[in-house]
Amino acid sequence: MKGPGLSKSEQASYAQLDELKSEIEAECDRYWRGSGIDWRPLKPVAKGVVKRANESQSDD
């Protein structure tokens, strides 16, 4: 996480937490892959394209 309102030490802390989160997720994935059970919720699947009301229907 980076942003103009964070100090360098806060940014470093967030970077460490993000790295730790990634490691934990990878360990969980390895565990659950070996168990044959996927506990994670299904990822959303796009059903179609959404257009704004003011966009024209033709591609001219």
N, CA and C atoms as a LAMMPS dump frame, in Angstrom:
ITEM: TIMESTEP
0
ITEM: NUMBER OF ATOMS
180
ITEM: BOX BOUNDS ff ff ff
-5.0000000000000000e+02 5.0000000000000000e+02
-5.0000000000000000e+02 5.0000000000000000e+02
-5.0000000000000000e+02 5.0000000000000000e+02
ITEM: ATOMS id mol type element x y z
1 1 1 N 0.861 -1.171 0
2 1 2 C 0 0 0
3 1 3 C 0.901 1.226 0
4 2 1 N 0.662 2.094 -0.923
5 2 2 C 1.434 3.321 -1.002
6 2 3 C 0.478 4.48 -1.151
7 3 1 N 0.89 5.604 -0.677
8 3 2 C 0.047 6.778 -0.805
9 3 3 C 0.761 7.996 -0.272
10 4 1 N 0.292 9.154 -0.657
11 4 2 C 0.957 10.384 -0.231
12 4 3 C 0.825 10.641 1.265
13 5 1 N -0.157 10.037 1.926
14 5 2 C -0.367 10.285 3.344
15 5 3 C 0.415 9.356 4.257
16 6 1 N 1.193 8.425 3.693
17 6 2 C 1.934 7.47 4.511
18 6 3 C 3.416 7.823 4.554
19 7 1 N 3.994 7.656 5.731
20 7 2 C 5.434 7.873 5.858
21 7 3 C 6.172 6.679 5.266
22 8 1 N 7.483 6.822 5.09
23 8 2 C 8.275 5.72 4.525
24 8 3 C 8.244 4.498 5.433
25 9 1 N 8.237 4.692 6.737
26 9 2 C 8.19 3.552 7.65
27 9 3 C 6.832 2.86 7.587
28 10 1 N 5.762 3.639 7.423
29 10 2 C 4.428 3.04 7.277
30 10 3 C 4.334 2.263 5.963
31 11 1 N 4.886 2.816 4.895
32 11 2 C 4.883 2.117 3.618
33 11 3 C 5.672 0.816 3.714
34 12 1 N 6.798 0.838 4.435
35 12 2 C 7.598 -0.374 4.613
36 12 3 C 6.823 -1.418 5.415
37 13 1 N 6.099 -0.958 6.435
38 13 2 C 5.287 -1.879 7.233
39 13 3 C 4.2 -2.521 6.391
40 14 1 N 3.524 -1.725 5.574
41 14 2 C 2.485 -2.265 4.701
42 14 3 C 3.072 -3.241 3.68
43 15 1 N 4.27 -2.945 3.19
44 15 2 C 4.918 -3.846 2.234
45 15 3 C 5.223 -5.188 2.899
46 16 1 N 5.689 -5.157 4.153
47 16 2 C 5.967 -6.394 4.886
48 16 3 C 4.677 -7.183 5.122
49 17 1 N 3.612 -6.485 5.496
50 17 2 C 2.331 -7.151 5.727
51 17 3 C 1.792 -7.766 4.436
52 18 1 N 1.945 -7.06 3.326
53 18 2 C 1.475 -7.575 2.041
54 18 3 C 2.26 -8.819 1.639
55 19 1 N 3.563 -8.809 1.893
56 19 2 C 4.395 -9.978 1.594
57 19 3 C 3.991 -11.162 2.475
58 20 1 N 3.753 -10.911 3.746
59 20 2 C 3.32 -11.957 4.669
60 20 3 C 1.97 -12.53 4.246
61 21 1 N 1.046 -11.659 3.839
62 21 2 C -0.265 -12.109 3.374
63 21 3 C -0.114 -13.024 2.16
64 22 1 N 0.747 -12.652 1.233
65 22 2 C 0.968 -13.479 0.043
66 22 3 C 1.533 -14.843 0.411
67 23 1 N 2.468 -14.87 1.355
68 23 2 C 3.048 -16.139 1.8
69 23 3 C 2.001 -17.026 2.47
70 24 1 N 1.157 -16.439 3.298
71 24 2 C 0.1 -17.198 3.978
72 24 3 C -0.889 -17.754 2.962
73 25 1 N -1.293 -16.931 1.987
74 25 2 C -2.226 -17.397 0.962
75 25 3 C -1.615 -18.532 0.147
76 26 1 N -0.32 -18.438 -0.159
77 26 2 C 0.34 -19.5 -0.921
78 26 3 C 0.372 -20.798 -0.115
79 27 1 N 0.642 -20.703 1.195
80 27 2 C 0.636 -21.892 2.056
81 27 3 C -0.757 -22.511 2.117
82 28 1 N -1.782 -21.685 2.239
83 28 2 C -3.161 -22.191 2.277
84 28 3 C -3.506 -22.864 0.955
85 29 1 N -3.106 -22.253 -0.15
86 29 2 C -3.371 -22.856 -1.461
87 29 3 C -2.711 -24.223 -1.576
88 30 1 N -1.45 -24.336 -1.131
89 30 2 C -0.75 -25.629 -1.194
90 30 3 C -1.461 -26.667 -0.318
91 31 1 N -1.887 -26.264 0.867
92 31 2 C -2.574 -27.186 1.769
93 31 3 C -3.879 -27.67 1.157
94 32 1 N -4.721 -26.739 0.713
95 32 2 C -6.033 -27.106 0.209
96 32 3 C -5.94 -27.844 -1.121
97 33 1 N -4.919 -27.541 -1.926
98 33 2 C -4.736 -28.271 -3.185
99 33 3 C -4.449 -29.731 -2.89
100 34 1 N -3.679 -29.994 -1.841
101 34 2 C -3.353 -31.363 -1.458
102 34 3 C -4.524 -32.108 -0.841
103 35 1 N -5.48 -31.369 -0.281
104 35 2 C -6.628 -32.008 0.371
105 35 3 C -7.727 -32.374 -0.618
106 36 1 N -7.705 -31.777 -1.799
107 36 2 C -8.755 -32.037 -2.778
108 36 3 C -9.998 -31.213 -2.56
109 37 1 N -9.992 -30.319 -1.579
110 37 2 C -11.14 -29.469 -1.286
111 37 3 C -10.732 -28.021 -1.491
112 38 1 N -11.51 -27.292 -2.257
113 38 2 C -11.225 -25.87 -2.456
114 38 3 C -12.21 -25.078 -1.614
115 39 1 N -11.724 -24.49 -0.545
116 39 2 C -12.559 -23.792 0.41
117 39 3 C -12.866 -22.366 -0.002
118 40 1 N -12.129 -21.849 -0.993
119 40 2 C -12.264 -20.444 -1.362
120 40 3 C -13.58 -20.198 -2.102
121 41 1 N -14.157 -19.001 -1.939
122 41 2 C -15.377 -18.682 -2.681
123 41 3 C -15.079 -18.61 -4.18
124 42 1 N -16.087 -18.883 -4.988
125 42 2 C -15.912 -18.819 -6.433
126 42 3 C -15.619 -17.386 -6.867
127 43 1 N -14.765 -17.257 -7.873
128 43 2 C -14.452 -15.938 -8.403
129 43 3 C -15.615 -15.484 -9.279
130 44 1 N -15.887 -14.176 -9.295
131 44 2 C -16.985 -13.691 -10.127
132 44 3 C -16.692 -13.923 -11.612
133 45 1 N -17.748 -14.214 -12.356
134 45 2 C -17.624 -14.447 -13.788
135 45 3 C -18.463 -13.398 -14.512
136 46 1 N -17.851 -12.734 -15.479
137 46 2 C -18.577 -11.719 -16.24
138 46 3 C -19.623 -12.395 -17.113
139 47 1 N -20.826 -11.875 -17.096
140 47 2 C -21.925 -12.434 -17.882
141 47 3 C -22.136 -11.685 -19.186
142 48 1 N -21.589 -10.492 -19.307
143 48 2 C -21.78 -9.703 -20.525
144 48 3 C -21.129 -8.341 -20.389
145 49 1 N -21.255 -7.554 -21.441
146 49 2 C -20.664 -6.221 -21.466
147 49 3 C -21.712 -5.217 -21.025
148 50 1 N -21.322 -4.308 -20.166
149 50 2 C -22.226 -3.26 -19.696
150 50 3 C -21.835 -1.964 -20.391
151 51 1 N -22.813 -1.309 -21.001
152 51 2 C -22.566 -0.035 -21.675
153 51 3 C -23.321 1.066 -20.964
154 52 1 N -22.773 2.247 -21.037
155 52 2 C -23.459 3.4 -20.462
156 52 3 C -24.648 3.758 -21.328
157 53 1 N -25.636 4.39 -20.739
158 53 2 C -26.862 4.741 -21.455
159 53 3 C -26.586 5.716 -22.589
160 54 1 N -25.578 6.575 -22.452
161 54 2 C -25.331 7.586 -23.481
162 54 3 C -24.437 7.067 -24.613
163 55 1 N -23.978 5.83 -24.58
164 55 2 C -23.179 5.273 -25.658
165 55 3 C -24.082 4.821 -26.799
166 56 1 N -23.641 5.067 -28.018
167 56 2 C -24.458 4.669 -29.171
168 56 3 C -24.378 3.168 -29.384
169 57 1 N -25.397 2.618 -30.018
170 57 2 C -25.456 1.176 -30.268
171 57 3 C -24.65 0.776 -31.483
172 58 1 N -24.36 1.682 -32.404
173 58 2 C -23.622 1.327 -33.613
174 58 3 C -22.132 1.586 -33.429
175 59 1 N -21.319 0.913 -34.252
176 59 2 C -19.87 1.086 -34.189
177 59 3 C -19.379 2.026 -35.261
178 60 1 N -20.243 2.829 -35.88
179 60 2 C -19.862 3.725 -36.976
180 60 3 C -18.996 4.838 -36.501
